[in-house]
């Protein structure tokens, strides 16, 4: 937060701690090198707008409440928790790593690319653990004139529940997601990304294909297998 954008009212110690943590999350997003697209969709954009509101709360916290509502609405439209959305988007997104991993063995991938992915996985892991419960509590603390008068909302905003993930990410149970970079490359090689990944989830009505179609496709100069 710059000097020009600081609130013109005294912030409590709790509020200062919250905004500092939020700014660290914003720095993690800004540092992404390969997986920027994970935060570019409607849910990701609403998440960033919520962080922006939390980092620069108004005196009454109304901007935080509004941004939280927009983020919750985006999750509700998809019927997904924040964690489920982040994992699913990460596994489907097309970027230099996910596309190259489908064609080149992991050991032969450019080392700067692998290093960038490891960096991004560490940043995304911290965004993953920033749960809806945590964000709701932050909004509660910064709303209702909390910073100016030491008060907050009596009830925290409703949270979209985090359930057992339907998306099996090859790294999600690791203490350090960066350690799962090779496993992620193997996942892309087996499952594909983008339209290919979506296609594998389908079932043909006229035959038993199990969602797999061994046909070659070419699109915009890219070649892969369905």
N, C-alpha and C positions, 0 to 999 in steps of 0.2 A: 504494500500500500504506500503510495507516495504521499508527500506532505500535503499536496493539493487535494488529495482524495480522502484524507482522514476525516472521520466524523467530527463535527464541531461541538461535541459534548463529551464529558469524561467517560472512559470505558472502565468497567470493573476488571479485576484481575482475571476472572473467569472468561470474560469476553475477549480479553487480550490473548489468553491461551487458545481459545477457539479460533480466532482469526489467524493466529500464527500457524496453527495446525492446518487450517484451510489453505493458507498460502503455500505451505509445503506440498500439499496435494496439487495445487495449481502448477507449481514448479515441476513436479513429476510429469504432469501432462505436457507441459511445454517442452520437456526434454525428450519426448518420444521421437525416435529416429525412423522407425519402420511402420509402427502400428498406429499412426495418427488416425486412421479411418475408424478405429474402434470407438473413438469419441466424436465422430462426425455425423452420426445418425441422429434421429429425433431425440432418443433417450440420452445419448451421449452429449448432445448440445444442451439439453435441459439440465443435465448434471453439471456441466461447466457453468451454466448461468446461475445455478443454485450456489455453487462455490463462489462465484463472483459476488452474489448478494451477501453471502455469509462473511466474505472478506471485507465488505463495505456496507455494513448494516445501517439502515436509517435509524433515527432515534426511537421510533416505535416498532422497528423490525418488520414493518409491513412488506418491504421488498423481499425479505427472507420467506415470509409466509406465501407470498405470491409465487416466488421461484420454486418453492417446495411443491406447491400445488401443481405447477406445470410439469415438474419432473414426475410426480406421482401419477398424473394423468397419462403421461407418455408410457409409463410402466403398465398402467391398467389397460391401455389400448392393446398392448402386446400380451397381457396376462403373464408377465414375467417379473421375477425379482431382479434387482440390480445385478446380483452375482450371476444369475442365469443369463441375463442379457449380455454381460461382459464376456462370459465364457463362449457363448454361442457366436457372438460377433467376431471374437478373436479367432475362432476355429474356421470361420467361413471367409474371412476377409482376404482379398487378393492384394498382394504386395510383392516386392521383389523376392522376399524369402519364401513365402508360401508357394509362389509359382515356380521358382527355381528348384525348390525341394522336391517337386513332383517329377523333375527331369534329371536331377543330378544327385548322386549319393552324398550323404551328409559330409563325409570326409573330404569331398572335393568342392564343397561350397566355399566361396571367398571368405577368408577369416574376418575381414572387417564387417561383412554382412552378419556372420554368426555372432560376433561381439556386440553388434548393434541390437540384435534380437535378444540376446541375454540381458542387455541393459533394459530393453523395453519390458521384458517379462518381469523384471524386478519392480519396475514402476507400476505396471498393471496389477501386480500382486497387492500392492499397497492400496490401490483404488478398489480392488476386490474386497479387501477386509474393511473398507469404509462402508459399513452396512447402513441400511435404511434406519435401523434403530439409532445408530450414532448420529446420523444427519438429523433425524427427528428431534433428538435431545438438544442438538446444537441450535436448531430453529426455535425450540421452546425457550432455551436460555436467552436467545438474542431478541425475542419478541416481547410485546407487552411492556415496552419501556424498561426492559431488564437492565440495560447498561446505565441508564440515567438515574433510575430510582431503586435499583436493587431488586426488581420484581421480574417475574417471567410468567408465561402462560401456565395455568394450573394443570392443563392436560397437554401432553406432547401430541403433535400431529400424527394421524393414523399412518402406520407403516405397512407397506406391501410386504407380506411375510416371505422370508427366505426359507425355501423348502429344499429337500434333497434334490440336488441338481439332476435334471434329465440329460444334461450334456456331459459326456464322459471325456473330460480333458485329460491328456496324458501327464499333466504336471500339477494338477490342482491340489493333490494331497502331499506334495513335496514341501519341505520347510522353505526351500528357496526355489522359486519357479525357474530361475535361470538354469538350474541343473537338469531341467527337462527339455532343453532346447533340441537335443538329438531326437528325443521321443516325439516332439512336436513335428519335426521334419518328417519323421516316419509316418506320422498321422496324415500329413498333407499328401505324402506319396501314395498312401493307401486310399484315402477318402476324397482327395481333391479339395477344391475351394469354390466359392461362388456358386454358379449355376450347377457345376458338377456335384458339389456337396449337396445341394438341394435336390438334385435329380436322384441321388442314391436313396433318398428317403421315400421316394414314390413307389407305387406298385402298379404294374400294368394290369388293366382289367381283362385284356384278352389273352394273357399268358402268364406263366409263373416265372417272373424275372427277378423277383426279390429286390427290385429297385436297382439292379445292375444291368447295364446294356454295354456289351463289349464293342462299342463303335467309336471310331476316331472322329474328332471334330476339329474344325479350324475356325477361328474367329478373331478378327482384328490382329492377325499375325501370330496368334497363340495356338499352340497345338497341344492336345491332351487326350485323355482316354475317358470314356464314360463306361 
